Amino acid sequence: MSKPSSLFRRLMLGFGGVIVLVALAGFTYVAFEAKATQRNRTASENAAHTREVLLHLADIADSPERMRQAAAELELVRKEMFRELDYHSRVRLRVWRAGALVFNSLPDLPDDLPAPGSAAAHRANAWVKAVERDAASGLVVERSHEVDDEWMLSFSGVSFLLSSTVFSLPLLLLPAWLIVGIGLRPLRSIAEQIEARSVFDLTALPESQYRELSPLVTAINRLMTRLSQRIEREHEFLTDAAHELKTPLAAIQINAHLLLSRNVAESVERSAEAGQGLRDGVARATHMVHQLLAFERARAEPGAEPLPVTDLSGFVRGRLASAAPLALQRGIDIEFQAEASCAMAMHVESMAALLDNLISNAIKYSPECGKITVRLAAGERGCRLTIADQGPGIAPGLQQKVFERFYRVPGQEQSGSGLGLAIAERAAERNGGTITLSSDGPGLTVTVDFGGATPHALA
């Protein structure tokens, strides 16, 4: 298992990364700006130096040797000055008198040098040129100056531009470290509150005064609410199971004791009665366990995975076929009418529990040789399933109460756990449906409306 990363370290790295990116962006901007400024500055200085050279040479224009010597001394002074400034650009000075070339400081350079903005300037350093003329003496002074804009890529240039960022980075990260540390205190406070609680304390956390932490506190409180509800359901399940299983288990114990007693063992009739009572108790306990488990599965929270889309018409036919042997034992006729197939996303297990409980109740409470009618039709908001039997029905005043756990209509002769309709109601809710009961005539009609189903015409 990998070690969890530190949020504090990630935030600090984020701050440092932003500072570095800003510094690089500033360096890029300054570099381009400095290149343009350097060209303009070099052009202005070159024009001024050209004019200065012309003024120095105008007085000695009649002596070519003295002009060459003076021009060379002027260039030597410039080189010494720029050497101290770590300035390495080249300068070519040419002087003409009466059309004849008198002085050329860099005779190896070609006559046409790349000017700024030209195609050749992208492959070599650009040059700026200034020309001054003196009509009285016939002098022409041309000074070409190489634009040294590569100095920023040297160590001295980069160190100059980035020195401010390098020295200010610790000073910027120190307040960031304090701000992040103080900003994470409310989060640590929430963690300490949760850590200090016992395993039985699932009460909601107090609302956070910070807007950024409110979604986290709300999500934790919702999780605690769901956990409380689930624990409560499990407690109810265990309580109900213990309460409802007491009677059949007591019957099993009594009948088992009778079977082992000498008086009953000597009487064949009493032994048979005790054996039948033992079987009935086991059957009742088994049925109760199955119903309790079905009830718990029916009211379980739906999972995150998508439900499969199933044809409700074919699914109902399959459950009716499973119940057919029980109906045949009592001579009950089951009629299924389907106007449309109904494709819907359903939880198969809870849908099977819904149909099995409704169909078995209809068979159980119908008279011998009776009839059960099952219809599937397109309703106003989806598909509607109705199951009508010819049994005693349920009085209108009790039709809502029968959905409560373990409630049985008074006077019922049929055995049961009182969980069938409670299971059906919760299974219907899990599949987006609602159950209603009606007793307009003889028998009971159960209607299940599925709002999320999509009806399709039968082929």
matplotlib code that plots the C-alpha trace (Angstrom):
import matplotlib.pyplot as plt

x = [0.0, 1.5, 2.1, -0.5, 0.8, 1.0, -1.6, 0.6, 3.6, 1.5, 0.2, 3.7, 5.0, 2.0, 3.0, 6.6, 5.7, 3.5, 6.3, 8.8, 6.3, 5.7, 9.5, 10.0, 7.2, 8.8, 12.2, 10.8, 9.1, 12.2, 14.4, 12.3, 11.8, 15.6, 16.4, 14.2, 15.6, 19.1, 18.7, 17.2, 19.9, 22.7, 21.3, 21.2, 24.7, 26.1, 24.7, 26.2, 29.6, 29.6, 29.0, 31.7, 34.3, 33.4, 33.9, 37.3, 38.5, 37.2, 40.1, 42.7, 41.0, 44.1, 46.3, 45.2, 47.8, 46.7, 43.1, 43.9, 45.8, 43.0, 40.3, 42.3, 42.8, 39.1, 38.2, 40.9, 39.3, 35.9, 37.2, 38.8, 35.6, 33.4, 35.8, 35.3, 31.5, 31.7, 30.4, 31.5, 29.9, 32.0, 32.2, 33.4, 34.5, 35.2, 36.3, 36.4, 37.9, 37.0, 35.7, 38.9, 38.8, 41.2, 40.4, 38.7, 38.8, 37.6, 38.6, 37.7, 33.9, 31.9, 30.6, 26.9, 26.2, 22.8, 20.5, 17.9, 14.7, 16.4, 16.4, 20.2, 19.8, 18.0, 21.1, 23.7, 23.8, 22.2, 24.1, 23.0, 24.8, 25.1, 26.7, 27.8, 29.1, 31.0, 30.7, 33.4, 36.1, 34.8, 34.7, 32.3, 32.2, 30.4, 30.1, 28.5, 27.7, 26.9, 23.8, 24.8, 21.5, 22.9, 24.4, 21.1, 21.8, 25.2, 25.8, 26.0, 22.8, 20.7, 22.0, 21.1, 17.6, 16.9, 18.7, 15.6, 13.5, 16.1, 16.6, 12.9, 11.7, 12.4, 10.8, 7.7, 7.5, 7.8, 4.5, 2.9, 4.0, 2.3, -0.8, -1.2, -0.6, -3.2, -5.6, -5.6, -6.3, -10.2, -9.7, -7.5, -10.1, -12.8, -10.5, -9.8, -13.6, -14.2, -11.2, -12.4, -15.8, -16.7, -17.9, -21.5, -21.6, -23.0, -24.5, -24.0, -21.0, -21.5, -21.8, -18.5, -18.2, -16.0, -17.7, -15.0, -15.4, -19.3, -19.5, -17.2, -19.1, -22.4, -21.1, -19.9, -23.2, -25.1, -22.9, -23.5, -27.2, -27.1, -25.0, -27.4, -30.4, -28.7, -27.7, -31.3, -32.6, -30.2, -31.3, -34.9, -34.2, -32.5, -35.3, -38.0, -36.3, -35.9, -39.5, -41.1, -39.0, -39.8, -43.3, -42.2, -39.1, -41.1, -43.5, -40.5, -39.1, -42.4, -43.1, -39.6, -39.9, -43.3, -41.7, -39.0, -41.4, -42.4, -46.2, -46.2, -43.8, -46.2, -49.2, -49.0, -51.7, -50.1, -46.7, -48.0, -49.6, -46.3, -44.4, -46.8, -46.5, -42.7, -42.8, -45.3, -43.0, -40.0, -41.9, -43.2, -39.7, -38.2, -40.9, -40.4, -36.6, -37.1, -39.6, -37.3, -34.4, -36.6, -37.8, -34.3, -33.1, -36.2, -35.5, -31.7, -30.3, -29.8, -26.2, -24.3, -24.2, -26.8, -29.8, -30.4, -33.3, -35.7, -39.1, -41.6, -44.2, -41.8, -40.6, -44.3, -44.9, -41.9, -43.0, -46.6, -45.1, -43.2, -46.4, -48.5, -47.9, -49.3, -52.3, -53.0, -53.1, -56.0, -57.6, -57.1, -57.1, -54.6, -55.3, -52.6, -53.5, -50.7, -51.5, -47.8, -44.4, -42.8, -39.0, -37.7, -34.6, -35.3, -33.7, -34.4, -34.2, -36.6, -38.9, -39.1, -39.9, -42.6, -44.4, -43.9, -45.5, -48.4, -49.1, -48.7, -51.1, -53.7, -53.4, -53.5, -56.6, -58.6, -61.2, -60.8, -61.3, -61.2, -59.7, -56.9, -56.6, -53.2, -53.1, -50.2, -51.2, -49.8, -50.8, -50.6, -47.0, -45.7, -46.8, -49.5, -49.7, -52.9, -53.5, -57.2, -58.3, -61.7, -60.8, -62.3, -60.6, -59.5, -61.7, -60.9, -60.0, -57.2, -55.8, -52.9, -52.3, -51.6, -48.3, -47.0, -44.6, -46.2, -49.7, -52.4, -56.0, -58.1, -60.0, -57.7, -57.7, -54.7, -51.2, -48.7, -45.9, -47.5, -44.5, -45.7, -47.2, -44.5, -41.9, -44.0, -44.2, -40.5, -39.7, -42.0, -40.3, -36.9, -38.1, -39.8, -43.3, -46.2, -48.8, -52.5, -55.2, -58.9, -61.9, -64.7, -66.3, -65.5, -61.8, -58.9, -57.2, -53.6, -52.3, -48.6, -47.8, -44.2, -43.4, -40.0, -41.2, -41.4, -44.2, -43.7, -46.3, -46.3, -45.2]
y = [0.0, 3.3, 6.0, 8.9, 12.1, 15.3, 17.9, 20.5, 19.5, 19.6, 23.1, 24.3, 22.8, 24.4, 27.8, 27.3, 26.2, 29.2, 31.5, 29.8, 30.0, 33.7, 34.3, 32.5, 34.4, 37.7, 36.6, 35.9, 39.3, 41.1, 39.3, 40.3, 43.8, 44.1, 42.9, 45.7, 48.3, 47.2, 47.7, 51.2, 52.1, 50.8, 52.7, 56.0, 55.5, 54.6, 57.7, 59.9, 58.2, 58.6, 62.3, 62.6, 60.9, 63.2, 66.3, 65.0, 64.2, 67.4, 69.5, 67.1, 66.2, 67.4, 64.7, 61.1, 59.7, 61.7, 60.8, 57.1, 57.5, 59.5, 57.0, 54.1, 55.8, 56.6, 52.9, 51.8, 54.0, 52.4, 48.9, 49.5, 51.0, 48.2, 45.5, 46.6, 46.4, 42.8, 44.1, 42.1, 43.6, 44.5, 48.0, 48.8, 52.3, 53.4, 56.9, 58.3, 61.5, 62.7, 59.2, 57.4, 55.0, 56.3, 54.0, 50.6, 49.2, 45.7, 45.1, 41.3, 42.1, 42.1, 45.4, 44.5, 43.6, 42.1, 44.9, 44.5, 42.8, 41.3, 37.5, 37.4, 39.0, 35.8, 33.8, 36.2, 39.3, 42.4, 45.5, 49.2, 51.7, 55.4, 57.7, 61.4, 63.7, 66.9, 68.8, 71.3, 68.7, 66.0, 63.5, 60.6, 58.7, 55.3, 53.5, 50.0, 48.6, 45.0, 44.7, 42.6, 41.1, 37.7, 38.8, 37.9, 34.2, 34.4, 33.6, 37.2, 38.1, 35.2, 35.7, 39.3, 38.7, 35.8, 37.0, 38.8, 35.6, 33.4, 35.6, 36.4, 32.7, 31.8, 35.1, 34.3, 30.6, 31.5, 33.5, 30.8, 28.2, 30.2, 30.9, 27.2, 26.0, 28.4, 27.7, 23.9, 24.3, 24.0, 20.8, 19.4, 20.5, 18.4, 15.4, 15.8, 16.0, 12.7, 11.0, 11.9, 10.3, 6.8, 4.2, 4.7, 8.5, 9.1, 12.5, 15.3, 17.5, 21.2, 23.3, 24.8, 28.6, 28.2, 28.0, 25.7, 23.1, 23.1, 20.5, 18.2, 18.6, 18.1, 14.9, 13.5, 14.2, 12.5, 9.5, 9.4, 9.7, 6.7, 4.7, 5.5, 4.4, 1.2, 0.3, 1.1, -1.2, -4.0, -3.6, -3.8, -6.8, -8.7, -7.6, -8.7, -12.0, -12.8, -11.9, -13.7, -16.8, -17.4, -18.9, -21.5, -22.4, -22.9, -25.1, -27.1, -27.5, -28.6, -31.2, -32.5, -32.9, -34.8, -37.1, -38.0, -38.6, -42.2, -41.6, -40.1, -42.7, -45.4, -43.8, -43.9, -41.2, -38.7, -39.4, -38.6, -35.4, -34.4, -35.2, -33.1, -30.2, -30.5, -30.3, -27.4, -25.5, -26.1, -25.0, -21.9, -21.0, -21.6, -19.4, -16.7, -16.7, -16.5, -13.6, -11.7, -12.0, -11.0, -8.0, -6.9, -7.3, -5.5, -2.4, -2.4, 0.8, 0.5, 0.1, 2.5, 0.0, 0.5, -1.9, -4.2, -3.4, -6.3, -7.0, -6.9, -8.9, -11.9, -11.6, -11.8, -14.8, -16.5, -15.9, -17.1, -20.3, -20.8, -20.4, -22.6, -25.9, -24.2, -22.9, -26.4, -28.0, -25.8, -25.9, -22.1, -20.8, -17.9, -15.7, -13.3, -10.4, -8.2, -5.3, -4.3, -5.5, -3.2, -2.7, -1.2, -1.0, -3.3, -4.9, -8.5, -10.0, -7.5, -7.6, -11.4, -10.9, -8.4, -10.7, -13.9, -12.4, -10.8, -14.0, -16.3, -14.1, -14.2, -18.0, -18.4, -16.3, -17.3, -20.0, -23.5, -23.6, -19.8, -17.5, -14.9, -12.3, -10.7, -7.7, -5.6, -2.4, 0.9, 3.5, 7.3, 7.4, 4.0, 0.4, -0.8, -4.3, -5.5, -8.8, -9.5, -12.5, -13.8, -14.0, -12.3, -8.9, -6.3, -3.7, -0.1, 1.0, -1.7, -1.4, 0.9, -0.9, -4.3, -2.8, -2.6, -5.4, -8.4, -7.0, -9.6, -8.9, -10.0, -13.2, -14.6, -18.4, -18.7, -18.9, -16.2, -14.0, -10.6, -9.6, -10.3, -6.9, -5.1, -6.9, -6.1, -2.4, -1.9, -4.0, -1.8, 1.3, 0.0, -0.5, 2.9, 1.7, 2.2, -0.3, 0.4, -1.9, -1.9, -4.1, -2.9, -6.3, -9.7, -10.3, -7.9, -6.0, -5.1, -2.4, -1.6, 1.5, 1.7, 5.3, 4.6, 1.9, 2.3, 0.5, -1.0, -2.6, -6.4, -8.1]
z = [0.0, -1.1, 1.5, 1.2, -0.2, 1.9, 1.0, 2.7, 0.6, -2.6, -1.8, -1.1, -4.3, -6.1, -4.7, -5.6, -9.1, -9.7, -8.5, -10.9, -13.8, -13.1, -12.9, -16.2, -17.9, -16.5, -17.8, -21.2, -21.4, -20.1, -22.6, -25.6, -24.3, -23.6, -27.1, -28.6, -26.2, -26.9, -30.7, -30.2, -27.7, -30.0, -32.9, -31.0, -29.5, -32.9, -34.5, -31.7, -32.0, -35.8, -35.4, -32.7, -35.0, -37.8, -35.6, -34.5, -38.0, -39.7, -38.4, -39.7, -43.0, -45.0, -43.3, -44.1, -41.8, -38.8, -39.5, -39.5, -36.2, -34.6, -35.7, -34.4, -31.0, -30.8, -31.4, -28.9, -26.2, -27.0, -26.8, -23.4, -22.0, -23.3, -22.1, -18.5, -19.1, -20.5, -23.8, -26.8, -29.8, -32.8, -34.4, -37.9, -38.6, -42.2, -43.3, -46.9, -48.1, -51.6, -52.4, -51.3, -48.4, -45.7, -42.7, -42.1, -38.6, -39.6, -43.2, -43.0, -42.8, -46.0, -47.3, -46.8, -43.1, -42.0, -40.8, -38.0, -39.3, -42.4, -43.2, -42.7, -39.2, -38.0, -38.8, -37.5, -35.2, -36.7, -37.4, -37.2, -39.5, -39.2, -41.9, -41.4, -44.2, -44.1, -47.4, -46.6, -46.0, -48.2, -45.3, -45.0, -41.8, -41.6, -38.3, -38.2, -34.7, -34.0, -31.8, -28.9, -27.7, -26.9, -23.6, -21.8, -22.6, -21.0, -17.3, -16.3, -18.1, -16.8, -13.3, -13.5, -14.6, -12.3, -9.2, -7.9, -8.2, -6.6, -3.6, -3.2, -3.5, 0.2, 1.3, -0.8, 0.4, 4.1, 4.2, 1.9, 4.4, 7.2, 5.2, 4.2, 7.8, 9.2, 6.4, 7.1, 10.8, 10.3, 8.3, 11.1, 13.6, 11.8, 11.8, 15.5, 16.2, 14.3, 15.9, 19.4, 18.9, 20.0, 17.6, 18.8, 18.2, 14.7, 15.5, 12.9, 12.9, 13.6, 10.5, 9.3, 9.2, 6.1, 2.8, 1.3, 4.1, 4.1, 1.3, 3.2, 6.5, 4.7, 3.0, 6.3, 8.0, 5.2, 5.5, 9.3, 8.7, 6.3, 8.7, 11.6, 9.4, 8.4, 12.0, 13.1, 10.3, 11.4, 15.0, 14.0, 11.9, 14.8, 17.2, 14.8, 14.0, 17.7, 18.5, 15.6, 15.8, 19.5, 18.8, 16.1, 18.0, 21.2, 19.2, 17.9, 21.4, 22.8, 20.1, 20.2, 24.0, 23.5, 20.9, 23.4, 26.2, 27.0, 27.1, 23.6, 22.2, 23.3, 21.6, 17.9, 17.5, 19.9, 18.3, 14.9, 16.2, 17.9, 14.6, 12.6, 15.1, 14.8, 11.0, 11.1, 13.5, 11.3, 8.2, 10.0, 11.2, 7.8, 6.1, 8.7, 8.1, 4.4, 4.7, 7.1, 4.7, 1.8, 3.7, 4.5, 0.9, -0.4, 1.7, 1.2, -0.4, -4.2, -5.4, -7.7, -10.6, -13.3, -13.2, -16.2, -18.6, -18.5, -20.2, -17.4, -19.4, -19.8, -16.2, -14.9, -17.1, -15.5, -12.0, -12.8, -14.2, -10.9, -8.9, -11.2, -9.2, -6.0, -8.0, -9.5, -6.1, -5.1, -8.6, -9.1, -12.6, -13.4, -16.4, -17.7, -20.0, -21.4, -23.7, -24.1, -23.2, -20.7, -20.8, -17.6, -15.5, -12.6, -9.6, -10.5, -7.0, -5.4, -8.4, -8.0, -4.3, -5.2, -7.7, -5.6, -2.5, -4.4, -6.4, -3.4, -1.4, -4.2, -4.4, -0.6, 0.0, -3.1, -2.6, -4.0, -7.8, -7.9, -10.5, -10.4, -13.2, -13.8, -16.2, -17.6, -19.4, -20.4, -17.8, -17.7, -16.5, -17.3, -17.0, -14.6, -13.1, -11.5, -9.7, -8.8, -6.7, -5.5, -1.8, 1.2, 0.4, 2.9, 4.5, 3.3, 6.8, 7.0, 3.5, 4.7, 7.9, 6.2, 4.9, 8.4, 9.5, 11.1, 10.9, 10.0, 9.4, 12.4, 11.8, 9.1, 9.0, 6.7, 8.3, 7.5, 8.8, 8.2, 6.1, 2.5, 1.7, 3.6, 1.4, -1.7, -0.9, -0.3, -3.4, -5.5, -4.1, -5.0, -8.6, -8.9, -8.3, -5.9, -4.6, -4.0, -2.8, -3.7, -2.9, -5.2, -5.4, -4.1, -3.6, -3.5, -6.4, -6.0, -8.4, -9.0, -11.0, -12.4, -13.2, -14.8, -17.2, -21.0, -22.7, -26.2, -28.4, -28.5, -31.8]

ax = plt.figure().add_subplot(projection="3d")
ax.plot(x, y, z, "-o")
ax.set_aspect("equal")
plt.show()
